[in-house]
Amino acid sequence: MKFDLSGARWFTSSRSVQGKECVEVAHLATDHVAVRDSKNPTVPALIFTPTAWDTFLTTTKHTP
């Protein structure tokens, strides 16, 4: 499946140091989530299904 990321609104974590050297996330109209490298935004983004993204967030919140 192809995703149009041209209108995506990318953001970084509030815990990111000056918004550098981190990942950027965009919530897509299809409910999918796109993730890309902030240092190299032209490289294709990873696209996650809503379920996969929720699992990722739940797992990372509960990992010491």
N, C-alpha and C positions, 0 to 999 in steps of 0.2 A: 504494500500500500504506500502511495506517495503522499507526503504531507507538504502543504504550502506554508513555509515559515516566514514568508516575506512580511507579514503583518504581525508577527509574534512580538509580544512585549516581554523582553528578557529582564530578569532581575537576579541579583546575587543575595546571598545570605546576609542578614544584618550582622553576623559574626565575622564576616569576611574583613580582612585587613585592607582597607582602602579599596575594596572591590577588585583587587588584583590577585592573580594566580589562584583562581578558584573556578568553580563551575557556575554557569548561568542556567536558569530554569525558565521555561515559558509554559503556561497552561494554554493548550490549544482549544479551539472551538469544538473539536471532536471529542473533548474530555481526555485526550491523551496528554502526556507531559513530555516536553522536549528538554534535553540537557545537552549543553555544549561547553567546550573549554573556553574560558574567558580570554586566554592568551592567543587563541587561534580560532576565532569564531567562524572562519570560512570552511573549516573541516565539518563534514556532515554531523549533525546532531544525533544523539541517541533518542529514540522515541519509546516511551513506556505506556502500556495500557493503564487505565485507572487502577485496576487491581494490583498490577505489578508495582506501581508507584506507591500505593497505600501500604503494601507489604514492605517495601524498602523503608518508608518513613517509620513504620511501626518497629521494624527490626533495629534501625539505627537509634531510635529513641530509647530502646531498652538494652542497648549494648554499652557496657562500661567503657 
